[in-house]
Amino acid sequence: MCGITGFISIKWGSDELHSMTRRLQHRGPDAEGFYINESVHLGHRRLSILDLSVAANQPFFSKDKRYVMVFNGEVFNYKELAVKYAIPTDTTSDTEVILELFALQGPAAFQEFNGMFAIAIWDTYEKKLTLLRDRFGIKPVCYYDGPDGFGFASEIKSLLELPIPRLINSEALADYLFLEYIPKPNTIFQNIKKLTNGCYLEVTDGVRVAVKAFYDIREKYDPKPLKEKEGLEEFHHLLSDAVKSRMISDVPIGAFLSGGVDSSLVVSKFQENSTLPVETFTIGFDEKQYDESAYAKKVSELLKTNHHEYRLPAEDVFSVLKDAIEFYDEPFAVSSVLPSLLISKVSRQHTTVALTGDGADELFMGYNTYYWYNRIETLKRIGGKASLKLAGNIFKMFGGKPAIKSRLFEGWADKHPYINLWSQEQQMFTQQEIGKLLNYRYTHETTIPYWESLEKISLNNEQAVSFFDIQHYLADDLMYKMDIASMRHGLEVRCPFLDYNLVEFAVNLPLELKINNGTQKYILKKALEKYIPQSLIYRTKWGFSAPSEEWLKRSHTYLIDHYLDPARISAQGIFNAQEIQKLIASFRSGHYYHGKRLWSLVIFQLWYEQYMVAK
């Protein structure tokens, strides 16, 4: 795992490259390397995982010296590829195999890579840069394409070392308030884009050509009937293979363990294939309703792991929050970044690599949105919009948490109502509320083309949501969260559930093996019965969240007073100060479901102070 950066420009030089590369030092504390010629500049920061020798340092040259590469991530099947294509190697690193296979096949080689990667390859003959990102967006890469040159980097903050303007993208800001994250291809800056997962682009003489796809999960959709017994056997086989391939490391390796189904399955397979107790890590909270650490401890005792439990006390929240603002270089309202940062920090004290259960909810339908979307679509089909309005009013009558759910029934006049449902399940702002906040009419557009593409495929409601979540929520939200949190502390995180063989198996499973009589992630829970008691499996799903609402109500209410002060908001000139004050008043009168909305505004203000004021 590493940090990569570079550019093609006649206006920038070695000073800019050194600054860009060193801004990524946290991603690669072990080595630094540069490639500079009259056409291109490439920079690399290395976190040594495979082949710890200097021979595997980057930038890395092909044997014929035609290609030079900087690479972030891991390709787990590199040994098999070396044998398959008779690639002689001088190192034991995946870097060498990746580059030599590209030298043999060009972009066709991308189909062969099983792993997580962001790669930049310079062709010294054709003077062409190829930039690509893995299938599911586990590893990030962003780029700037302007009149002064083309630049790329693992993180936005590296590109900001270039003398380029910092202009807020108003569409991205509105999307952030709607979704809690900024969906690709946009970033918070007008002139910086994210490369879409499963895609690559080519740059020649500083002119970017169209982005091209090398992988599309929609093209792999071809469901076949499958009985539970056969499906369970195949799942066990695929997950075991995925975990074993991600255990390859020349440095210590452990795993995150929340006590939920996903991480428990990964740790079960990990421990099953390990001769030593697996190092496992979990984070707890003082707020009991958010604290799952007791379940993680029970699972660790059953699996006989060497377990480490840490806590995030309320008095430490602001220091971790400030760290998050510095390293998450876009506004990002997911409060679980705080425990993610902390678990990465403490894990790094014991290991350099950690396995995680990310991806299982999207593949095997573990979210409430699968329940709600299917049922609301059914209600709409039976009774039309009137029935939806009636259902919403009934929920409001009950007050409290049911009243919060009434917002799920809004937005059904929209052409693509699922996006509103997702937004309100996260308790973010509606499109109408965002319009009032920003003083202009907002209609969400960024993710709509992908949703419309799903409407052209014969999919049930749940599978359509699953595809959407894989493409956007998983790649743009969860993977961004975990990459930044882990790499801030020089920790490599690997996701066995996102082995593409397992992903393709999952999306083609019959629905009843994912949701069975109301039991979500059914096949995962049946598989986990092999390792732990049912009482630990079939319990209420908590999710890896943090008590941001509680913090704003009690220990950190001053964040609202300081960062959402009317004078500050008015002087900034972005938001409608009166609308924010109405929101604060409603929250403090007992409507605590506004907590996530206020948290998102506080996060933006902290980000703005870090990246737009103190620049």
Residue, then its C-alpha position, 0 to 999 in steps of 0.5 A: m500500500c502506498g501513495i502515488t502522484g505525478f503530472i504532465s506539464i511544462k509549467w510544473g517541475s521537481d519542486e512541485l513533485h517533491s511537495m506533492t509526494r511528501r504530502l502523502q508521506h503518511r501513506g508510505p512511511d518506508a521509502e520515497g522515489f521519483y521519476i522525472n523527465e521532460s515529459v512526465h513527473l512521477g512520485h511514490r511513497r512506499l508502505s512495504i508489505l511484499d518484498l521489503s527490499v529496495a529492489a521492490n521500491q518504486p517508481f518501477f521499470s519494466k525489464d525492457k525499460r519502456y514502461v515506468m510505474v507507480f502503484n498503490g495497492e495489492v494484486f493478490n494473484y500475482k504469483e499465479l499470473a507469473v506462472k500463467y504468463a511465464i513472467p521471470t521475476d527478480t523480486t517477490s513483489d506483485t509490482e514487477v508482475i503487474l508491470e511485465l503483464f502490462a508490457l505484454q498485454g497493455p490494458a487487457a492485463f487489467q482483467e487479470f488483476n485480482g486485488m485493490f489498486a490505483i496504478a499509473i504507467w508511463d510509456t516512454y516510447e509513445k509518451k502516454l500515461t495510463l491511469l487506472r482504478d480497481r473494480f470496486g474503488i477500494k483504492p482511490v485516485c483523483y486527477y486535475d485536468g486544466p490548461d496548465g497540465f494534467g495531474f493525478a494523486s492518491e489524495i486530493k491534498s496532494l494535488l492541492e500542492l500544485p498552483i491550481p485554484r481552490l473553487i468549491n463545486s456547488e453541485a458536489l456540496a449539494d450532493y454532500l448534504f443530500l448523501e453524506y458523501i460526494p459521489k464520483p466523478n465529482t470532488i468538492f473542488q471544481n477542477i478535480k475529479k475522481l477516476t471511476n472504479g473499474c476504469y482507466l484513462e490515457v493521457t498523451d501530450g497533456v491531452r486527456v482522452a475519454v475514460k474507458a471501462f475495463y470492468d462493469i459488474r452489470e455485465k456479470y449479472d447472469p443469475k442461475p437457480l441454486k439450492e441452499k446446500e450448493g450455494l453454501e458450499e460455494f460461498h465457503h470455498l470462495l470466502s476461504d480462498a479470498v481470505k487466504s490470498r489476502m493473508i499473504s504478507d511479509v509483515p504482521i497481519g491482523a483483522f478488525l472484529s466488531g462482533g457482527v456477522d461480516s467481520s466474524l466470518v472473515v476472522s473465522k476463516f482467517q483463524e481457520n487458516s492460521t497456525l497462530p492466534v489472529e490479532t483482532f481489534t475493536i473499538g467501543f464507546d462510553e454510550k452503551q447504545y452504540d457499543e458492540s465491544a462485548y459482542a466482539k469479545k465473545v466472538s474473539e473468545l470463541l475463535k481464540t484470537n488475541h483480542h485488543e479492545y479500545r474505547l473512544p471516550a467523549e472527551d477525546v472526540f474533538s482531537v480525533l475529529k480534528d485529525a479527521i478533518e485534516f486527512y479527509d480532504e473533502p467534507f464527509a459526514v460519516s461519523s464512523v470515521l472517528p472509530s475508523l481512525l482510532i482502530s487503524k491507529v491502535s491496529r498499526q501498533h501491532t500489525t501493518v495489514a488488517l482484514t475487514g468485512d467491508g462489502a458484505d452488506e452491499l453484496f448480500m443485502g444487509y441494509n434497511t433500504y432493501y426492506w423499505y424500497n421493496r415495500i414502498e414500491t409495492l405500496k406505490r403500485i397498489g395504492g399510488k401516491a395517495s397511499l404513500k402520503l397516508a403511510g407517511n402521515i400514520f408514521k408521523m402520528f406515532g411520533g419519536k422514531p416512527a416519525i423519522k421514518s415518515r420522511l422515507f415516504e417523501g420524494w416519491a413524485d421524483k422520477h428516481p425515488y430510491i435516491n431520496l429513500w437512501s438520503q432519508e435513511q441516513q437522515m440527511f437533508t432532502q432536496q427541498e431542504i438543500g434548496k433552502l439552505l443554499n438559496y437555489r433549486y437543487t435537483h440531484e443528478t450525479t448518480i441518476p445515470y447509473w440508476e437509469s441504467l439499472e432500470k433497463i436491466s431485468l432486476n428485482n427491486e432488491q438487486a437494483v439497490s444492491f448494484f447501486d450500493i456497490q457502485h456508489y455507496l461502497a466505492d464513494d463512501l465506505m471505501y473512501k472512509m476506510d482508505i483514508a482512515s487506515m492510510r493516515h496511520g500507514l495501515e493496509v486494509r484488505c477486503p476479502f468480500l471484494d474479491y471479484n470472484l466472490v462479488e460475481f457469485a454474490v450478485n448472481l445468487p437467488l434472492e432467497l439466499k440473501i433475504n429469506n423470510g425477512t432474514q437479511k444476509y441469509i447465506l452469510k448467517k448460515a455459513l457463520e453457524k459453523y463457527i459461533p452460536q446462533s445467539l450471536i448471529y441472529r441478533t439486531k444489526w447495529g452497524f459500525s456507527a458513532p454517537s454523533e447525535e449524543w455528542l451534539k446533544r451533550s458533550h460537544t454541543y459547543l460545536i454547534d454554537h461555534y461553527l454554526d454561529p449566525a455571524r460566521i455563516s452570514a460572513q461565509g456567504i454559502f448557507n442561509a443562516q436563518e434556515i440553520q438557526k431553525l434547524i438548531a432550534s428544532f434539534r434543541s427542542g427535542h427533534y434529535y433526528h436533526g443530529k445528522r444534518l447538523w453534524s454534516l454542517v459542522i463537518f463542512q465548516l471544519w473542512y472549510e476552515q482547514y482547506m479554504v481559509a487556512k490554506 
